[in-house]
Amino acid sequence: MTPGAIIGVVIAIVVLGAIAWYLTARQRRTQELRAQYGPEYSHAVNETGSARRAEDELIKRKERVEALDIQPLSAEQRDQFTREWRRAQVIFVDDPGDAVTRADTLVEEVMKVRGYPVSDFEQRAADLSVHHARVVHNYRAARDIADRHRRHAATTEDLRKAMVYYRELFQDLLEDRERVTERAVERPVERELASDEEAARAERARIDKERRARVDRDVRP
């Protein structure tokens, strides 16, 4: 084999090696992004029209969120927000639509306090997907239900589902998932909401009982 032929073979090996490395790196990147974002990966592909553009967008999201000053809530803030959520649950018993509206507002307030920009919903959902990918799809679904409620197009069951979805994201935000790993076992959110609804009914019954007692005192001769 002539020296020129040897050089040609070496160049071909180097080029093939570079191509193999590139394809392996792309495959690894795809696997990592799929694992991190879950259903949000498919959502990004549908939005951008290609896997490559979607992956570039997801990487930009991570860089954007890492540049934000996201802070955990203090114990006092968590307690306050938890009390506000429980009040929304009490309202759900009599006015599910108002409860969903309050839940949507409450999630936005938690995000704002923690340092997330909240001016645009799609940007908000994209930012959340970096550390809350497991629930951001349901967050979009909850927001859609809230929008349909404003158009008088959502059923009571739709509103109950929205409360489940908001509750899941609300809990994630309170737990500071930006600094902890995803737990292998998901919370039984449906069961927790049912428990909250039962507690809300009990709280409403207590309030009604106290109101009746005050009325009795006022009218007593």
C-alpha positions as CSV (number, residue, x, y, z in Angstrom):
1,M,0.0,0.0,0.0
2,T,1.4,3.4,-1.0
3,P,1.9,6.2,1.6
4,G,-1.0,8.1,0.0
5,A,-3.3,5.1,0.3
6,I,-2.3,4.7,4.0
7,I,-3.0,8.4,4.7
8,G,-6.4,8.0,3.0
9,V,-7.3,5.0,5.1
10,V,-6.2,6.9,8.3
11,I,-8.3,9.9,7.3
12,A,-11.3,7.7,6.6
13,I,-10.9,6.0,10.0
14,V,-10.7,9.4,11.8
15,V,-13.8,10.6,9.9
16,L,-15.8,7.5,10.7
17,G,-14.7,7.7,14.3
18,A,-15.8,11.3,14.5
19,I,-19.2,10.4,13.0
20,A,-19.6,7.5,15.4
21,W,-18.7,9.8,18.4
22,Y,-21.2,12.5,17.2
23,L,-24.0,10.0,16.8
24,T,-23.3,8.4,20.2
25,A,-23.2,11.8,21.9
26,R,-26.5,12.8,20.2
27,Q,-28.1,9.5,21.3
28,R,-26.9,10.0,24.8
29,R,-28.2,13.6,24.9
30,T,-31.6,12.4,23.6
31,Q,-31.8,9.7,26.3
32,E,-30.9,12.1,29.0
33,L,-33.4,14.7,27.9
34,R,-36.1,12.1,27.6
35,A,-35.4,10.9,31.1
36,Q,-35.3,14.5,32.5
37,Y,-38.4,15.9,30.8
38,G,-40.6,12.9,30.2
39,P,-43.8,13.9,28.4
40,E,-42.5,17.4,28.1
41,Y,-39.9,16.1,25.6
42,S,-42.7,15.0,23.2
43,H,-44.5,18.3,23.8
44,A,-41.4,20.2,22.8
45,V,-41.0,18.0,19.6
46,N,-44.6,18.7,18.6
47,E,-44.1,22.4,19.2
48,T,-40.8,22.8,17.4
49,G,-41.4,20.3,14.6
50,S,-38.2,18.2,15.1
51,A,-36.3,16.4,17.8
52,R,-33.2,18.4,17.2
53,R,-34.9,21.8,17.6
54,A,-36.8,20.4,20.6
55,E,-33.6,19.3,22.3
56,D,-31.9,22.6,21.7
57,E,-34.9,24.3,23.2
58,L,-34.9,22.1,26.3
59,I,-31.2,22.7,26.9
60,K,-31.8,26.5,26.6
61,R,-34.6,26.1,29.1
62,K,-32.3,24.6,31.6
63,E,-29.7,27.3,31.1
64,R,-32.3,30.0,31.5
65,V,-33.7,28.5,34.8
66,E,-30.2,27.9,36.2
67,A,-29.6,31.7,35.7
68,L,-32.7,32.5,37.8
69,D,-32.4,33.2,41.5
70,I,-34.9,30.4,42.6
71,Q,-35.2,30.4,46.4
72,P,-36.9,27.9,48.7
73,L,-39.8,29.1,50.8
74,S,-39.3,29.8,54.5
75,A,-41.3,27.7,57.0
76,E,-43.6,30.7,57.6
77,Q,-44.2,31.1,53.8
78,R,-45.0,27.4,53.4
79,D,-47.4,27.5,56.3
80,Q,-49.1,30.6,55.0
81,F,-49.5,29.1,51.5
82,T,-50.7,25.8,52.9
83,R,-53.4,27.7,54.9
84,E,-54.5,29.5,51.7
85,W,-54.7,26.2,49.9
86,R,-56.9,24.7,52.6
87,R,-59.2,27.8,52.3
88,A,-59.5,27.1,48.6
89,Q,-60.4,23.5,49.4
90,V,-63.2,24.8,51.7
91,I,-64.5,27.0,48.9
92,F,-64.5,24.0,46.5
93,V,-67.3,22.4,48.5
94,D,-69.7,25.2,47.5
95,D,-68.1,26.9,44.5
96,P,-65.7,24.6,42.6
97,G,-65.1,27.2,39.9
98,D,-63.9,29.9,42.4
99,A,-61.7,27.3,44.1
100,V,-60.0,26.5,40.8
101,T,-59.5,30.2,40.1
102,R,-57.9,30.6,43.5
103,A,-55.7,27.5,43.0
104,D,-54.4,28.9,39.8
105,T,-53.6,32.2,41.4
106,L,-52.0,30.5,44.4
107,V,-49.6,28.5,42.2
108,E,-48.7,31.7,40.4
109,E,-48.0,33.5,43.7
110,V,-45.8,30.6,45.0
111,M,-43.8,30.8,41.8
112,K,-43.4,34.6,42.0
113,V,-42.3,34.4,45.7
114,R,-39.7,31.7,44.8
115,G,-38.3,33.8,41.9
116,Y,-39.9,32.4,38.8
117,P,-41.0,35.0,36.1
118,V,-44.8,34.7,35.8
119,S,-45.8,37.2,33.1
120,D,-46.4,34.7,30.3
121,F,-48.0,31.3,30.9
122,E,-46.2,29.4,28.2
123,Q,-42.8,30.7,29.5
124,R,-43.9,29.9,33.0
125,A,-44.7,26.3,32.0
126,A,-41.4,26.0,30.1
127,D,-39.5,27.2,33.2
128,L,-41.3,24.8,35.5
129,S,-40.6,21.8,33.2
130,V,-36.9,21.9,34.1
131,H,-37.4,20.8,37.7
132,H,-41.1,19.9,37.7
133,A,-41.4,18.0,34.4
134,R,-43.5,15.3,36.0
135,V,-46.4,17.7,36.7
136,V,-46.1,20.5,34.1
137,H,-48.2,18.6,31.6
138,N,-51.0,18.4,34.1
139,Y,-50.4,22.1,34.9
140,R,-51.2,22.9,31.3
141,A,-54.3,20.7,31.5
142,A,-55.4,22.5,34.7
143,R,-55.0,25.9,33.1
144,D,-57.0,24.7,30.1
145,I,-59.8,23.7,32.4
146,A,-59.7,27.0,34.2
147,D,-59.9,28.8,30.9
148,R,-62.9,26.6,29.9
149,H,-64.6,27.4,33.2
150,R,-64.4,31.1,32.4
151,R,-66.2,30.3,29.2
152,H,-68.8,28.2,31.2
153,A,-67.6,25.1,29.4
154,A,-66.1,23.0,32.3
155,T,-68.0,20.4,34.3
156,T,-67.7,19.9,38.1
157,E,-65.6,16.8,37.4
158,D,-63.3,18.8,35.2
159,L,-62.9,21.3,38.0
160,R,-62.1,18.5,40.5
161,K,-59.4,17.2,38.1
162,A,-58.0,20.7,37.8
163,M,-57.7,20.9,41.6
164,V,-55.8,17.6,41.6
165,Y,-53.4,18.9,39.0
166,Y,-52.9,22.2,40.8
167,R,-52.4,20.5,44.1
168,E,-49.6,18.3,42.6
169,L,-47.7,21.2,41.3
170,F,-48.4,23.2,44.4
171,Q,-46.8,20.5,46.5
172,D,-43.8,20.2,44.2
173,L,-43.2,24.0,44.5
174,L,-43.5,23.9,48.3
175,E,-41.0,21.0,48.5
176,D,-38.2,22.8,46.7
177,R,-37.6,20.2,44.0
178,E,-35.0,22.4,42.4
179,R,-32.6,21.1,45.1
180,V,-33.8,17.5,45.7
181,T,-33.9,14.4,43.5
182,E,-37.2,13.1,42.1
183,R,-38.6,10.5,44.4
184,A,-39.2,7.0,42.9
185,V,-42.6,6.7,44.4
186,E,-45.2,9.3,43.4
187,R,-47.5,10.8,46.0
188,P,-51.1,9.5,46.0
189,V,-52.5,12.9,45.1
190,E,-56.0,11.7,44.3
191,R,-56.2,10.2,47.8
192,E,-54.8,13.3,49.4
193,L,-57.3,15.5,47.7
194,A,-60.2,13.3,48.8
195,S,-58.9,13.6,52.4
196,D,-58.7,17.4,51.9
197,E,-62.2,17.5,50.6
198,E,-63.4,15.6,53.7
199,A,-61.5,18.0,55.9
200,A,-63.0,21.0,54.0
201,R,-66.5,19.7,54.6
202,A,-65.8,19.3,58.3
203,E,-64.4,22.8,58.4
204,R,-67.4,24.2,56.6
205,A,-69.8,22.3,59.0
206,R,-67.9,23.8,62.0
207,I,-68.2,27.3,60.5
208,D,-71.9,26.8,59.9
209,K,-72.4,25.5,63.5
210,E,-70.6,28.6,64.9
211,R,-72.7,30.9,62.7
212,R,-75.9,29.2,63.9
213,A,-74.8,29.5,67.5
214,R,-74.1,33.3,67.1
215,V,-77.6,33.7,65.5
216,D,-79.2,31.9,68.4
217,R,-77.4,34.2,70.9
218,D,-78.4,37.3,69.0
219,V,-82.1,36.4,68.8
220,R,-82.4,34.9,72.3
221,P,-84.6,37.1,74.6
